[in-house]
Amino acid sequence: MLRHRFAADEARISCAFTRRGTPAEYGVSWLLPRLIGLADATDLLLSGRTIGAAEAERLRLVTRTAPRADLLALAVEYAQDIAVHCAPLAVQAVKAQLDADATGQLADSVAAARRIAHEPARRPDVAEGARAFLEKRSPAFAPLPARAWQGDDGRPGTGS
């Protein structure tokens, strides 16, 4: 699932399938309602109209906009903020939770969150996060453990 979507202020976006005589392609009829809701997705897919970046941001189709010249810097700044201020294990867990919870049930999400929160590997990050908050400083979280690169066949250091 797409998590962050940045667009230049000048961007124009369209789901022009119906205006070209085709049904929605490439799974957009599945993805778009999950990103912006069924009503707005229906509007864009049926009408095939073109929208600007401001409307795309209002619809939450994009999460942030900036002038074209500043767009890359905005995305890098966003990523750096996460890298400096967020615990890598927590970021990894949240990404997995978002993926799993996109199609799961609330009760399963709550149970998984409780289980994840109490994993021993997370305790140092929780303590450091609390200390940093109380001391009004940026946290110094440990990086993720190194993982061996795996090839397409699942074995370390090999390719397909």
C-alpha positions as CSV (number, residue, x, y, z in Angstrom):
1,M,0.0,0.0,0.0
2,L,1.3,3.4,-0.8
3,R,2.1,5.3,2.3
4,H,3.4,8.8,1.3
5,R,2.5,10.5,-1.9
6,F,4.1,13.8,-2.7
7,A,3.1,15.9,-5.7
8,A,4.3,19.1,-7.3
9,D,1.9,22.1,-7.0
10,E,1.7,22.1,-10.8
11,A,0.7,18.4,-11.0
12,R,-2.5,17.3,-12.8
13,I,-3.9,13.9,-12.1
14,S,-6.6,12.0,-13.9
15,C,-8.3,8.6,-14.0
16,A,-9.2,9.1,-17.6
17,F,-10.2,5.5,-18.3
18,T,-13.8,6.2,-19.0
19,R,-12.9,9.1,-21.2
20,R,-10.7,6.7,-23.3
21,G,-13.4,4.0,-23.4
22,T,-11.7,1.6,-21.0
23,P,-12.7,0.3,-17.5
24,A,-10.4,1.1,-14.6
25,E,-7.1,-0.7,-15.1
26,Y,-4.1,-1.9,-13.0
27,G,-6.2,-2.4,-9.9
28,V,-7.0,1.3,-9.5
29,S,-10.6,0.4,-8.7
30,W,-9.4,-1.6,-5.7
31,L,-6.7,0.9,-4.6
32,L,-8.3,4.3,-5.0
33,P,-11.3,3.7,-2.6
34,R,-8.8,2.5,0.0
35,L,-6.8,5.7,-0.4
36,I,-9.5,8.3,-0.6
37,G,-12.9,6.7,0.2
38,L,-15.5,5.2,-2.0
39,A,-17.5,8.4,-2.9
40,D,-14.5,10.4,-4.1
41,A,-13.0,7.3,-5.9
42,T,-16.3,6.8,-7.6
43,D,-16.3,10.4,-8.7
44,L,-12.8,10.3,-10.1
45,L,-13.2,7.0,-11.8
46,L,-16.7,7.6,-13.4
47,S,-16.0,11.2,-14.5
48,G,-12.4,10.7,-15.6
49,R,-11.9,14.4,-14.8
50,T,-8.5,15.9,-14.2
51,I,-7.7,17.5,-10.9
52,G,-4.9,19.7,-9.7
53,A,-2.5,19.0,-6.8
54,A,-4.5,21.1,-4.3
55,E,-7.7,19.0,-4.9
56,A,-5.6,15.8,-4.8
57,E,-4.3,16.9,-1.4
58,R,-7.8,17.8,-0.2
59,L,-9.0,14.4,-1.2
60,R,-5.9,12.8,0.5
61,L,-4.8,11.3,-2.8
62,V,-1.5,13.0,-2.1
63,T,-0.2,13.7,1.3
64,R,1.9,16.8,0.6
65,T,2.4,19.3,-2.2
66,A,5.2,21.7,-2.9
67,P,6.6,23.7,-5.8
68,R,8.3,21.3,-8.3
69,A,11.7,22.7,-7.5
70,D,11.2,21.9,-3.7
71,L,9.5,18.5,-4.0
72,L,12.6,16.3,-3.7
73,A,13.8,18.4,-0.7
74,L,10.4,18.0,1.0
75,A,10.5,14.2,0.6
76,V,14.1,14.0,1.8
77,E,13.3,16.3,4.8
78,Y,10.3,14.1,5.7
79,A,12.4,10.9,5.5
80,Q,15.2,12.5,7.5
81,D,12.8,13.5,10.2
82,I,11.6,9.9,10.6
83,A,15.2,8.6,10.5
84,V,16.3,11.1,13.3
85,H,13.3,11.1,15.6
86,C,11.7,7.6,15.2
87,A,12.7,4.2,16.5
88,P,13.6,2.0,13.5
89,L,12.0,-1.1,15.2
90,A,8.8,0.9,15.8
91,V,8.8,2.2,12.2
92,Q,9.3,-1.3,10.9
93,A,6.4,-2.6,13.2
94,V,4.0,0.2,12.1
95,K,4.7,-0.5,8.4
96,A,3.9,-4.2,9.0
97,Q,0.8,-3.3,11.1
98,L,-0.5,-1.0,8.3
99,D,-0.1,-3.8,5.7
100,A,-1.8,-6.4,7.9
101,D,-4.5,-4.1,9.2
102,A,-5.6,-2.9,5.8
103,T,-7.6,-6.1,5.4
104,G,-7.8,-7.4,8.9
105,Q,-10.2,-7.0,11.8
106,L,-10.0,-4.5,14.7
107,A,-9.8,-7.2,17.4
108,D,-6.9,-8.8,15.5
109,S,-5.1,-5.5,15.2
110,V,-5.5,-4.7,19.0
111,A,-4.2,-8.2,19.9
112,A,-1.2,-7.9,17.6
113,A,-0.4,-4.4,18.9
114,R,-0.4,-5.7,22.5
115,R,1.9,-8.6,21.5
116,I,4.3,-6.4,19.5
117,A,4.5,-3.7,22.3
118,H,5.7,-6.3,24.8
119,E,8.5,-7.8,22.7
120,P,11.8,-7.5,24.7
121,A,13.7,-6.1,21.7
122,R,11.5,-3.0,21.9
123,R,12.1,-2.1,25.5
124,P,15.4,-0.2,25.0
125,D,13.7,2.0,22.4
126,V,10.7,2.7,24.7
127,A,13.1,3.7,27.5
128,E,15.2,5.9,25.2
129,G,12.1,7.5,23.7
130,A,10.8,8.4,27.2
131,R,14.2,9.7,28.4
132,A,14.6,11.8,25.3
133,F,11.1,13.3,25.7
134,L,11.8,14.1,29.4
135,E,15.2,15.6,28.6
136,K,13.8,17.5,25.6
137,R,16.3,16.1,23.2
138,S,16.3,14.0,20.0
139,P,16.3,10.2,20.8
140,A,19.3,8.1,20.0
141,F,17.7,4.8,18.9
142,A,19.7,1.8,18.0
143,P,19.7,0.9,14.2
144,L,17.9,-2.1,13.0
145,P,19.9,-5.3,13.1
146,A,21.8,-6.0,9.9
147,R,20.1,-8.7,7.7
148,A,21.9,-10.7,5.1
149,W,20.9,-9.9,1.6
150,Q,18.7,-12.6,0.1
151,G,18.4,-13.5,-3.5
152,D,15.2,-14.5,-5.3
153,D,15.7,-18.1,-4.2
154,G,15.7,-17.1,-0.5
155,R,19.3,-17.9,0.2
156,P,21.8,-15.3,1.4
157,G,24.1,-13.8,-1.3
158,T,22.6,-15.5,-4.3
159,G,20.5,-14.3,-7.2
160,S,18.0,-15.9,-9.4
